[in-house]
Amino acid sequence: MSDKNLEMMKKIIEAKKQKGSKGAQAMRPDKNMGKTQKAFRNTKKGGVFD
């Protein structure tokens, strides 16, 4: 391949690397939308004749 093609490919690859590294630093939200909730407890205990 010619030197011109190699240089163009290197530029494209570097541009993609820079674009990918910027996307990895996405901003996180400041607060959550909902609330946390504990698991439900099953209060039904016993057998058939309780």
N, C-alpha and C positions, 0 to 999 in steps of 0.2 A: 504494500500500500504506500501511497505517497506520503510525504511528510505533512502536507496540507491536511489530508484526511485524518492522520493521527492527531494533529493539533486540534482539529475540530471535535474529534471524539473525546479528547481529554477535557476540553472546555465544557462539553455537554455533561460529562460524568461529574465534573466538579460542581456544576450548577445544580445537578440533581442531589449531590451530597449536601450542599448548603441548604437546599430547600427542605430536605428530609430532617436535617438537624434543627431547623427552626420549628418544624411541626411537632417535634418531640417535647418542646417546651411550652405546651399549651397551658393556658391559664386555668387554674382550678376555681370553682365557684367559692364565694366568700362564706356562704351559709347553706344549710340543707333546706330542701323544700318541705319535707315532712317531719314527723316525730318518730322517735324510736319507741318500740313497744315490746314488753316482755312476752314470753310465750304463754299461751293459755294453759291453765292447769285443769286437769280433769278431776272434778270433785265427786264423781259417781264412784262409790266403792261398794263392795258387797256382792252378794249373789242374787239368786232368783227371789228368795223369800224375805228380803230386807224391806 
